[in-house]
Amino acid sequence: MEIDRTQDHSLDFGGGWGHDASLGHGSFRKYHNRTIVLTITKHPGPMRPMTRFHINGEVAGNPDGEPPAGRETIPEIRHRGDVGAFLGRAPWGGCMIGDVGEILVYNRALEDDERLGVEAHLAEKFGLLLKPLHEIAPPATFSAGERGHWAYQPVQDVAPPSVSN
């Protein structure tokens, strides 16, 4: 994740060697000095179409409403001992100015319901007010078999057993 100051604080997900997905020129400027939950998910495949940005539980896009910019190519990403994860702007040794509360890295892209759960947890942990999850997340649907589980059945009013003294 990088905030590119050469692009008026562009929010980018750096794939390395030019394989980035970017929200574009000035996309992070309005979030300066604000506490946010930033989530970036990357599914297998090309950087631009397979990368999603979410800020405070909502889809984030370019300031002009366009989807992320970047290449359609698939980066050749392999583990290397000399390259790891970074925050900032690696080419010029730039850094992030401010506080980072928590960074979570998963070995796969989270599905929307999983991502929303993580975002809700982080918002609660750091005292942020996000839109209520019922406004963001789609309603849950359950099959007949799932609805038939004992946990979803009405509670029966059972009299307590008699006790003799």
Backbone as JSON, one array per atom type, in Angstrom:
{
  "sequence": "MEIDRTQDHSLDFGGGWGHDASLGHGSFRKYHNRTIVLTITKHPGPMRPMTRFHINGEVAGNPDGEPPAGRETIPEIRHRGDVGAFLGRAPWGGCMIGDVGEILVYNRALEDDERLGVEAHLAEKFGLLLKPLHEIAPPATFSAGERGHWAYQPVQDVAPPSVSN",
  "N": [[0.86, -1.15, 0.0], [0.6, 2.14, -0.86], [0.99, 5.66, -0.54], [1.19, 7.9, -2.83], [3.0, 10.65, -3.06], [3.96, 12.05, -5.21], [1.91, 12.08, -6.93], [-0.02, 13.82, -5.98], [-0.9, 12.68, -3.56], [-1.9, 10.02, -4.17], [-3.71, 7.05, -3.72], [-2.46, 3.89, -3.77], [-2.17, 0.42, -4.62], [0.55, -1.31, -4.53], [1.91, -3.42, -6.84], [4.41, -3.92, -7.6], [7.18, -3.15, -9.65], [5.84, -1.5, -11.53], [3.38, -2.73, -11.74], [0.79, -1.81, -10.59], [-2.26, -0.99, -8.85], [-4.35, 1.75, -8.82], [-6.05, 4.42, -7.18], [-5.85, 6.85, -8.2], [-4.86, 10.28, -9.03], [-4.69, 12.42, -6.32], [-6.43, 10.92, -4.74], [-6.25, 10.12, -2.04], [-6.12, 12.39, -0.58], [-8.33, 13.65, 0.8], [-8.55, 12.1, 3.06], [-6.52, 12.63, 4.79], [-5.27, 13.18, 8.05], [-7.43, 11.96, 9.23], [-9.09, 9.31, 10.88], [-9.38, 6.13, 9.61], [-10.72, 3.03, 8.29], [-9.03, 1.12, 6.16], [-9.25, -1.09, 3.53], [-7.84, -3.38, 1.33], [-8.34, -5.59, -1.23], [-7.11, -8.26, -3.18], [-7.68, -10.31, -5.76], [-6.67, -13.35, -7.48], [-5.03, -12.78, -10.6], [-5.02, -10.15, -13.13], [-3.76, -6.93, -12.06], [-5.28, -4.37, -12.01], [-8.15, -4.92, -12.63], [-8.69, -6.82, -10.67], [-8.31, -5.86, -8.14], [-9.59, -4.38, -5.23], [-10.61, -1.54, -3.46], [-11.57, -0.45, -0.25], [-12.95, 1.89, 1.9], [-13.68, 2.61, 5.13], [-15.62, 0.58, 5.09], [-16.97, 0.91, 2.69], [-17.07, 0.77, -0.89], [-14.32, 2.16, -2.54], [-13.35, 4.51, -4.96], [-11.82, 6.12, -7.83], [-11.38, 9.7, -7.6], [-12.91, 10.79, -9.65], [-14.87, 8.95, -10.0], [-14.28, 6.71, -11.49], [-13.21, 3.24, -11.99], [-10.39, 1.55, -10.34], [-7.19, 2.55, -11.61], [-4.58, 1.19, -13.67], [-2.49, -1.58, -14.72], [-3.45, -4.18, -17.01], [-2.11, -6.49, -17.03], [-0.76, -9.53, -15.63], [1.06, -9.6, -12.73], [4.3, -10.97, -12.17], [4.72, -12.48, -9.44], [6.69, -13.57, -6.9], [8.0, -15.17, -3.98], [10.67, -13.51, -2.52], [13.77, -13.2, -0.91], [14.8, -10.66, -0.58], [12.77, -8.82, -0.87], [9.93, -7.56, 0.64], [6.86, -6.84, 2.34], [5.65, -3.48, 2.24], [4.94, -0.22, 3.54], [4.2, 2.96, 2.45], [6.23, 4.65, 0.22], [8.09, 3.03, -1.75], [10.14, 3.41, -3.89], [11.46, 5.88, -3.4], [12.05, 5.77, -0.79], [10.08, 6.83, 0.79], [7.81, 7.59, 3.46], [5.08, 6.81, 5.68], [3.29, 9.3, 7.28], [2.06, 9.53, 10.35], [-0.18, 7.53, 12.31], [-0.47, 3.99, 12.41], [-2.84, 1.75, 13.13], [-3.33, -1.03, 13.0], [-2.32, -3.81, 11.04], [-3.4, -6.22, 8.86], [-2.7, -9.15, 7.16], [-3.73, -11.47, 4.85], [-3.7, -14.83, 3.5], [-5.19, -15.04, 1.26], [-7.69, -13.46, -0.78], [-10.24, -11.88, 0.97], [-13.7, -12.7, 1.15], [-16.65, -10.69, 0.61], [-18.38, -10.76, 2.92], [-16.65, -11.68, 4.91], [-14.69, -9.69, 4.85], [-16.23, -7.46, 5.63], [-16.82, -8.24, 8.24], [-14.26, -8.16, 9.44], [-13.7, -5.43, 9.1], [-15.74, -4.3, 10.68], [-14.99, -5.27, 13.19], [-12.47, -3.98, 13.5], [-13.31, -1.31, 13.42], [-14.87, -1.17, 15.74], [-12.9, -1.79, 17.63], [-11.14, 0.39, 17.42], [-12.77, 2.52, 17.92], [-14.35, 3.7, 15.88], [-16.98, 5.09, 13.91], [-18.82, 3.45, 11.72], [-20.97, 3.03, 8.87], [-23.96, 1.36, 9.77], [-23.77, -2.21, 9.73], [-25.95, -3.5, 8.55], [-26.69, -1.77, 6.58], [-24.65, -1.92, 4.8], [-23.83, -4.6, 4.31], [-25.13, -7.38, 2.45], [-28.35, -8.9, 3.1], [-28.47, -11.89, 5.06], [-29.04, -15.15, 3.79], [-30.76, -18.22, 4.26], [-30.85, -21.72, 3.82], [-33.54, -24.19, 3.63], [-32.78, -26.41, 5.1], [-30.84, -25.29, 6.78], [-32.43, -23.46, 8.2], [-33.92, -25.27, 9.6], [-32.35, -26.15, 11.66], [-31.77, -26.92, 15.11], [-31.11, -24.7, 16.67], [-32.48, -22.58, 15.62], [-35.11, -22.94, 16.18], [-38.27, -22.28, 17.8], [-38.23, -21.44, 21.26], [-39.17, -23.69, 23.77], [-41.52, -23.55, 26.36], [-40.75, -24.87, 29.25], [-41.68, -26.44, 32.19], [-40.06, -26.17, 35.34], [-38.41, -28.93, 37.01], [-40.01, -30.7, 39.69], [-39.13, -30.27, 43.08], [-38.32, -31.92, 46.03], [-38.28, -31.16, 49.46]],
  "CA": [[0.0, 0.0, 0.0], [1.42, 3.35, -0.91], [0.37, 6.95, -0.79], [2.18, 8.48, -3.74], [2.97, 12.11, -2.97], [4.24, 12.64, -6.52], [0.61, 12.13, -7.62], [-0.93, 14.54, -5.09], [-1.4, 11.73, -2.57], [-2.66, 8.96, -4.82], [-3.73, 5.8, -2.98], [-2.1, 2.82, -4.69], [-1.79, -0.9, -4.14], [1.74, -1.55, -5.34], [2.2, -4.8, -7.2], [5.83, -4.01, -7.9], [7.7, -2.97, -11.0], [4.84, -0.9, -12.39], [2.12, -3.49, -11.73], [0.04, -1.23, -9.49], [-3.65, -0.56, -9.02], [-4.34, 3.08, -8.21], [-7.28, 5.2, -7.18], [-5.6, 8.04, -9.01], [-4.36, 11.57, -8.59], [-5.41, 13.07, -5.23], [-7.47, 10.05, -4.18], [-6.16, 9.95, -0.59], [-5.98, 13.71, 0.05], [-9.41, 13.97, 1.73], [-8.47, 11.26, 4.25], [-5.42, 13.07, 5.66], [-5.62, 13.56, 9.42], [-8.67, 11.3, 9.62], [-8.96, 7.9, 11.2], [-10.19, 5.35, 8.67], [-10.43, 1.61, 8.08], [-8.71, 0.93, 4.75], [-9.13, -2.49, 3.17], [-7.53, -3.62, -0.07], [-8.37, -7.02, -1.55], [-6.56, -8.58, -4.5], [-7.94, -11.68, -6.2], [-5.69, -13.76, -8.5], [-5.23, -12.24, -11.94], [-4.46, -8.82, -13.41], [-3.83, -6.01, -10.93], [-6.34, -3.37, -12.01], [-9.53, -5.39, -12.46], [-8.84, -7.77, -9.56], [-8.01, -5.17, -6.89], [-10.7, -3.57, -4.73], [-10.31, -0.66, -2.33], [-12.72, -0.11, 0.59], [-12.64, 2.83, 2.98], [-14.78, 2.61, 6.11], [-16.64, -0.4, 4.72], [-17.61, 1.22, 1.42], [-16.2, 0.71, -2.07], [-13.65, 3.42, -2.85], [-12.96, 4.61, -6.36], [-11.13, 7.34, -8.19], [-12.18, 10.9, -7.31], [-13.84, 11.05, -10.75], [-15.85, 7.87, -10.05], [-13.81, 5.61, -12.33], [-12.59, 2.14, -11.24], [-8.95, 1.73, -10.19], [-6.33, 2.59, -12.79], [-3.45, 0.28, -13.59], [-2.26, -2.49, -15.84], [-4.27, -5.38, -17.17], [-1.22, -7.65, -17.01], [-0.63, -10.27, -14.38], [2.44, -9.48, -12.28], [5.0, -12.2, -11.79], [5.04, -12.27, -8.03], [7.25, -14.73, -6.22], [8.67, -14.8, -2.74], [12.11, -13.24, -2.62], [14.33, -12.85, 0.38], [15.17, -9.24, -0.5], [11.6, -7.97, -1.05], [8.83, -7.92, 1.53], [5.75, -5.89, 2.3], [6.05, -2.15, 2.7], [3.97, 0.86, 3.6], [4.87, 4.21, 2.13], [6.54, 4.79, -1.21], [9.38, 2.35, -1.75], [11.22, 3.86, -4.76], [12.24, 7.0, -2.85], [12.17, 5.6, 0.66], [9.07, 7.65, 1.45], [7.2, 6.94, 4.6], [3.76, 7.29, 6.07], [3.33, 10.2, 8.42], [0.84, 9.29, 11.11], [-0.24, 6.29, 13.08], [-1.12, 2.83, 11.83], [-3.36, 1.01, 14.28], [-3.2, -2.48, 12.83], [-2.2, -4.29, 9.66], [-3.73, -7.64, 8.75], [-2.41, -9.7, 5.84], [-4.27, -12.83, 4.73], [-3.11, -15.59, 2.39], [-6.17, -15.05, 0.16], [-8.6, -12.3, -0.74], [-11.44, -12.15, 1.75], [-14.99, -12.46, 0.52], [-17.25, -9.48, 1.16], [-18.88, -10.92, 4.28], [-15.49, -11.78, 5.78], [-14.09, -8.35, 4.9], [-17.1, -6.62, 6.45], [-16.63, -8.64, 9.63], [-12.97, -7.62, 9.89], [-13.84, -3.97, 9.19], [-16.58, -4.0, 11.85], [-14.15, -5.53, 14.36], [-11.48, -2.91, 13.62], [-14.02, -0.07, 13.75], [-15.21, -1.22, 17.16], [-11.66, -1.78, 18.4], [-10.52, 1.72, 17.4], [-13.77, 3.53, 18.22], [-14.82, 4.39, 14.68], [-18.39, 4.92, 13.58], [-19.06, 3.1, 10.33], [-22.38, 2.77, 8.59], [-24.35, 0.06, 10.34], [-23.51, -3.3, 8.8], [-27.15, -3.86, 7.79], [-26.77, -0.89, 5.42], [-23.54, -2.23, 3.89], [-23.81, -6.03, 3.97], [-26.4, -7.93, 1.97], [-28.98, -9.72, 4.13], [-28.13, -13.31, 5.02], [-30.09, -16.07, 3.35], [-30.54, -19.54, 4.8], [-31.6, -22.79, 3.16], [-34.53, -24.84, 4.5], [-32.04, -27.26, 6.03], [-30.22, -24.43, 7.8], [-33.5, -22.92, 9.04], [-34.43, -26.36, 10.41], [-31.42, -26.46, 12.75], [-32.41, -26.74, 16.42], [-30.83, -23.37, 17.24], [-33.41, -21.61, 15.05], [-36.48, -23.33, 16.53], [-38.8, -21.52, 18.94], [-37.94, -21.98, 22.59], [-40.35, -24.27, 24.41], [-41.65, -23.2, 27.78], [-40.72, -26.12, 30.0], [-41.79, -26.22, 33.64], [-38.91, -26.75, 36.06], [-38.77, -30.17, 37.71], [-40.4, -30.5, 41.09], [-38.06, -30.58, 44.04], [-38.85, -32.18, 47.37], [-37.34, -30.71, 50.5]],
  "C": [[0.9, 1.22, 0.0], [0.55, 4.57, -1.14], [1.42, 7.74, -1.55], [2.05, 10.0, -3.73], [3.31, 12.78, -4.29], [2.97, 12.75, -7.35], [-0.44, 12.78, -6.73], [-1.66, 13.58, -4.15], [-2.38, 10.72, -3.18], [-2.57, 7.7, -3.96], [-3.54, 4.66, -3.96], [-1.9, 1.51, -3.93], [-0.66, -1.33, -5.06], [1.97, -3.03, -5.57], [3.66, -5.0, -7.55], [6.14, -3.86, -9.37], [6.62, -2.48, -11.97], [3.51, -1.63, -12.45], [1.27, -3.02, -10.55], [-1.43, -1.06, -9.87], [-3.76, 0.74, -8.24], [-5.72, 3.71, -8.26], [-7.07, 6.56, -7.82], [-5.19, 9.28, -8.25], [-5.26, 12.17, -7.49], [-6.41, 12.22, -4.49], [-7.42, 9.9, -2.66], [-6.17, 11.29, 0.15], [-7.06, 13.97, 1.09], [-9.39, 13.13, 3.01], [-7.32, 11.64, 5.17], [-5.98, 13.54, 6.99], [-6.99, 13.03, 9.84], [-8.38, 9.84, 9.92], [-9.92, 7.13, 10.3], [-9.84, 3.87, 8.8], [-10.25, 1.45, 6.58], [-8.52, -0.56, 4.5], [-8.86, -2.59, 1.68], [-7.56, -5.13, -0.27], [-7.87, -7.21, -2.97], [-6.83, -10.05, -4.77], [-6.9, -12.06, -7.25], [-6.05, -13.18, -9.87], [-4.63, -10.86, -12.09], [-4.7, -7.85, -12.24], [-5.08, -5.13, -10.95], [-7.73, -3.96, -11.81], [-9.75, -6.29, -11.25], [-8.53, -7.16, -8.2], [-9.19, -4.3, -6.5], [-10.22, -2.79, -3.51], [-11.62, -0.39, -1.58], [-12.22, 0.84, 1.68], [-13.88, 2.92, 3.85], [-15.95, 1.73, 5.65], [-17.32, -0.16, 3.39], [-16.6, 1.17, 0.28], [-15.63, 2.1, -2.32], [-13.23, 3.4, -4.31], [-12.17, 5.88, -6.59], [-12.0, 8.54, -7.84], [-13.19, 11.2, -8.41], [-14.85, 9.92, -10.94], [-15.44, 6.67, -10.89], [-13.25, 4.48, -11.47], [-11.09, 2.36, -11.14], [-8.22, 1.74, -11.54], [-5.21, 1.59, -12.6], [-3.38, -0.62, -14.8], [-3.22, -3.66, -15.83], [-3.42, -6.64, -17.07], [-1.2, -8.3, -15.64], [0.82, -10.17, -13.93], [3.03, -10.84, -11.94], [5.5, -12.0, -10.37], [5.5, -13.59, -7.45], [7.87, -14.26, -4.92], [10.15, -14.61, -3.01], [12.59, -12.81, -1.25], [14.63, -11.37, 0.54], [13.98, -8.3, -0.68], [10.5, -8.47, -0.12], [7.69, -6.95, 1.35], [6.26, -4.53, 2.78], [4.85, -1.23, 2.73], [4.72, 2.13, 3.29], [5.04, 4.34, 0.64], [7.95, 4.29, -1.38], [10.45, 2.98, -2.64], [12.07, 4.99, -4.19], [12.36, 6.91, -1.35], [11.18, 6.47, 1.42], [8.43, 6.87, 2.58], [5.79, 7.46, 4.8], [3.94, 8.17, 7.28], [2.0, 10.02, 9.14], [0.92, 7.95, 11.81], [-0.96, 5.21, 12.28], [-1.54, 1.97, 13.01], [-3.13, -0.48, 14.18], [-3.11, -2.8, 11.35], [-2.48, -5.79, 9.69], [-3.46, -8.08, 7.33], [-2.9, -11.14, 5.83], [-3.64, -13.51, 3.52], [-4.08, -15.75, 1.22], [-7.01, -13.79, 0.29], [-9.85, -12.7, 0.04], [-12.68, -11.9, 0.91], [-15.64, -11.26, 1.22], [-17.73, -9.63, 2.6], [-17.73, -11.02, 5.29], [-14.84, -10.41, 5.96], [-14.91, -7.42, 5.78], [-16.96, -6.95, 7.93], [-15.34, -8.09, 10.21], [-13.07, -6.11, 10.07], [-14.67, -3.56, 10.4], [-15.78, -4.2, 13.13], [-13.15, -4.39, 14.57], [-12.15, -1.58, 13.99], [-14.38, -0.04, 15.23], [-13.95, -1.1, 18.02], [-11.06, -0.38, 18.51], [-11.54, 2.85, 17.57], [-14.24, 4.34, 17.03], [-16.3, 4.13, 14.47], [-18.51, 4.68, 12.09], [-20.56, 3.01, 10.12], [-22.75, 1.45, 9.25], [-24.2, -1.04, 9.28], [-24.75, -3.67, 7.99], [-27.34, -2.94, 6.59], [-25.72, -1.25, 4.37], [-23.64, -3.66, 3.38], [-25.16, -6.47, 3.41], [-27.03, -8.8, 3.06], [-28.6, -11.19, 3.95], [-29.32, -14.11, 4.53], [-29.74, -17.46, 3.86], [-31.4, -20.54, 4.05], [-32.61, -23.38, 4.14], [-33.83, -25.72, 5.52], [-31.39, -26.45, 7.14], [-31.28, -23.86, 8.74], [-34.08, -23.99, 9.96], [-33.52, -26.73, 11.57], [-32.07, -26.13, 14.09], [-32.21, -25.34, 16.98], [-31.81, -22.31, 16.74], [-34.87, -21.93, 15.38], [-36.96, -22.51, 17.72], [-38.48, -22.23, 20.26], [-39.24, -22.5, 23.19], [-40.34, -23.9, 25.88], [-41.78, -24.5, 28.56], [-40.77, -25.8, 31.48], [-40.57, -26.84, 34.33], [-39.34, -28.01, 36.79], [-39.15, -29.86, 39.17], [-39.26, -30.97, 41.99], [-38.71, -30.84, 45.39], [-37.79, -31.79, 48.39], [-37.14, -31.76, 51.54]]
}
